[in-house]
Amino acid sequence: MRLGVLDVGSNTVHFVVVDAHRGGHPTPMNDSKTRLRLIEYLDDDCINDTGVARLVDAVNEAASLAKATKCGEVMALATSAVRDAANSDDVLATVEKKTGITLRVLSGEDEARMTFLASRRWFGWSAGRIVNLDIGGGSLELTSGEDELPEQAYSLQLGAGRLTHDWFQTDPPERKRINQLRDYIDAELEGPARAIKAAGEPDLACATSKTFRMLARLTGAAPSSAGPRVERTLTAAGLRQVIAFISRMTAADRAELEGISADRSHQVVAGALVAEASMRALGLESVKICPWALREGLILQRLDRDAGGDGKGS
């Protein structure tokens, strides 16, 4: 089965084409991204006309690619930036009218659940209880569980792009604002972290998302060219050193560092603060980096349905 996954996130519109079958490893056939940063097109919590127009163009481009690559099915979804916009319904209607693509808005909990499923399938049952952290542009997802779907799932508005947009007005950010943001993140994490810790000690702590991969690379993890199966780890101590270093740099200077993409260099400081606070709140000294995340989770759930499963694990 050739599947296309169109993921409208807060940073990018990401379209992935895979050949997949139940019980097999999804094989990537095409991967394209359009940098969008929808968070930056918010006016009074609404995505403005320019942002909607750019989104329509990106979705049309993905639709053309889906046709060219002969996708049998396209799963189109939108996450935090569209989900939390005050004019979300109008944005969705405009996209459907002008592209023919119906975007399914994932709830924060569903986003967390699908990301956890991907982590579970990647690491397997021998991993035991998993705690997973995922930092996107608009939200942070925290999950914990022993099965294929988590017992605890939280989605918080602590995305790297959102916090950069809301908190940092200078480049590099002012030390005072960094400290204020730290306090804010700690307060937002307090309840969810308490509940996740009460659910049980994890056998494996892992993290997904581009933000965590960048941070791990900055602390010495293998580059992406080494392939997805190379073990990569981010330690709390290494992360603290990275924050002290990158928080004093401009976005342009950070973009010169190996492992930091130019389109995310402006928000990596906020992402690092969320990562550090999350690990500290959960008492984690290190996390393993999982190369699979939301898109893979959705593909796996879709294949489970074909096999007669309910996608809820067993």
N, C-alpha and C positions, 0 to 999 in steps of 0.2 A: 504494500500500500504506500503510495506517495502522498505525504501529508505536508501541508504548509501551515506554519504557525505565525500569525501576525500579532505581534506584541506591541501595543501602544503604551509605552512607559512614560515616566516623567522626563527622562533624558533623551531617549531615542524611540524611533519606530523601527522595530527589529523584525525582519522577515526571514524565517528559516524554513528550508525545504529538506525533508528527510524521507528516506525509504525505511519503512518500519514494519515489523510483524510481531505478533504476540510471542513473547519468550526470547526475542532477539534484541540486539543492541541497535537503537536507532542510528542509521547511517546518514550523516549530513551530506546533502547534495548541493546545497546553495545557501549562502548566508549573506544578507545585505542589511545595512543599517543606514538610517537617515537621522542625523543629529537634529533634534527638535527643541529640547528643553522647554516643554510646555509650561513648567512652573514659572518661567520668566515672562509668559504671556498672560499672567493673571492680573486683572484689574478688578479690584473689589471682589475677589474670590471667583470671578468669572473669567473664562478663557476668552480673550478678546478676538476681534475679527481677523487680525493678522495671524494669530495662533491657529484659529480654525482653518483658515485658508492653507496654511503650511501643512496642517494635519491632513487635509483633503488631498493635497498634492502627494504626500508621502504614502497615503493609503492607495491612491490610484497607481502609483509606481509599483507597490507591492502586488496589486491585483494584476497588473500587466505581467509581472514576473511569475506569478502563480500560473497564468495561462501559458507563458512561454516554457515553463518547466513541467507542464502537464500534471499539475497537482490534482489528485482525485478529490481532495477535500481541503478546505482552508478553515482553520480555527482562528477566529479573529477576536482578540480580547483587549481590554483596556484596564489599566490599574489606577494607581493613586491619583495622578494629576486629573484625569477625567472623572474618576469616581468622586472626588472631593470638590470638584468645581460646582459652583452654585447653578451654572447653566448647563449642567451635564446632559440633561434630556435634549436640549436644543442642539448641542454639539453632536450628539449621537444621531439625531434626526438629519442634520445637515450632511454628515459623513455618509449616511446610508443613501440619501437622495442623490448625492453627487458622485458616489463611487459604486453603489450597488452592494457595498460590504456592510453587513450588520455587525457592529462591535458589541461583544458581550462584556459587560462591566463585571469584573470579579470583585467580590467583597474582600475586605482585608483578611478576613478569616479564611476564605477560600484560597486566596493567594498564599497564605501561610501554609495551608494544608497541602497544596500541590507542590510547594517547594520542599516540604518535609518528605512527601512521598518520593521525590527524586533523590533526596539524600539517603533515605532508607534503601532504595533499590541500588544505589551506587555502593554503599558500604555493606549492605547485606544484613542478614539476621544476626550474624556473629557480633555485630556492633553493640547489641544490647540496647539499653535505653539511650536514645539520642537526644541531645539538645542542639537545635540548629538556629543560627542567626543569619539574617539576610537583610542587607542594607540596600535599598533602592534609591531612586531620586526623590521620591515623594514619601516613602514610608519605611519603617523598620518592622520586620516580622520576627517574632520569637516563638519557637515551638519546642515541645518536649513530648516524648512518648516511647513506648516499647513496641508498638505495632506499625503498620504501614501508614497510618494517619495518626496525627498527634492527639494526645489527651489534653494538652494545653496549647492554645494557639492565640497569639496576640498580634495585632497590627497597630502600630503607633505612628503618628505623624512626625517621625523623626528621620525622614529621608535626607540624604546629603544635599540634594539640590534645593529642597524646601528650606532647610535650615540656613543654607548659604544665602538664599534670596531674602529670608526674613531677618537674619541676624547680622550679616556682615555687609557693611557699606564701604569699607576700605580694603585695599589690597597692598600689603598683607593685612589681615584683620587685626584690629586693636586688641591688645592683651586684655583690657577690661571686658570687651565683648566676648572674648573666648571664655573667660572665667564665668561670666553671666550665663553663657550658653551651657557650660558644664553643669552649673547648678540646675538649670532648666531640664536638661536631659536626665540628670540624676532623679529629679522629682517625678518625671514622667515614667521612669523605669521602676520606681519603687514597688508599686503594687504588682505588676506582672512578674517582676523578678522574684518577689516573695512567693507568689503562687507556683512558679516553675520550680523553685528550690524545694518547696514543700511536697511537690509531686514525687521527688526521689532524686538521688544522686545519679548523674549521667555516667554511663560507661564510655560514651564518646561525645565530645563537644566538637561541632563542625560549623562551618560558615560557608555561605554561598554569596554570589554576586561579584560584579566587577570591582566594587570598592574593596572587598576583602582580598581579592586576588592582587590588586595593586599594592595594598598595604603589605601583604606577604612578600611580594617581589622586592619592595623597598627594604625589607628586613633580611633579604638574602635568599628567598625561595627561588626555585628554578624558574626560568622564563617560560612563557607560553609555548615557545618553539620546541621545548623539551617534551611536549605532549601532555594530554590530560591525566595519564596514569602515574606520572611522577608524584610522589607524596610531597605535599607542601603544607607547612605549618606556620601559623602566626602566633608568636608568644606575646604575653602582656608586657613583659619587660622590653622586648624589641619595639612594640607599638608605642610605648611611652617615649622611647628615644626618637622614633620617627616623628612624633607630634612635636617634640621640642625643636626638631630640625626644620620641618616643613612649615610650621606656623609662622616662622620668621621670613619666609620667602614669598615673593610675588607669584601669581599664577603662571606668568611667563617663565619664571625660573623653575618652578616645579615641573612644568611641561618638559623641561630638558632632562629630568631625572629618568633613568631607565625604569620602565615599567609603568610610568604614568602617562596616560593618553592625554593629548592636548585638549580634547573636548571635556575632560573631567578634572583637569588640573585646578580649576577655580573652586571646586567643591570637595576636594579630597581632604582638606583640613576638617571641615564639618563631619565628613564621613569617618575620619579617624577618631574624632571626639566621640561619636556615637559608638564606634567599635570598642574603644577603650572603656567607656562607661558601661556598656552592655556586659563585657567580659568581667569587669569589676563587680557589677551588681549581681552577677550569677556565680561569682567566685571561681572564674575560669582562668587558669594560668596560661592556657594555650588552646587553639582551635585548629582542627585540620580543615584544609580548604577542599570543598567538594566542587568539582567542575560542572555538575548538573544542578539545575535550579528549576524555576517556574515552568519554562517551556517544555523541558523534558518531563516534568511531572504531568503536564497536560497531555502530552503524547502518550505516556504510559497509561494514564487513566482512560484515554480514548481506546487504546488497544485492549485494555481489560474489558471494556464494554463489548467489543467485538467477540471476545471469548465467552461472553455471557456473565461476566462478573459485574459487580455493582460499583467498582472503583473505590470501595470503602475499606479495602483491606480485609483480612480474615485472621 
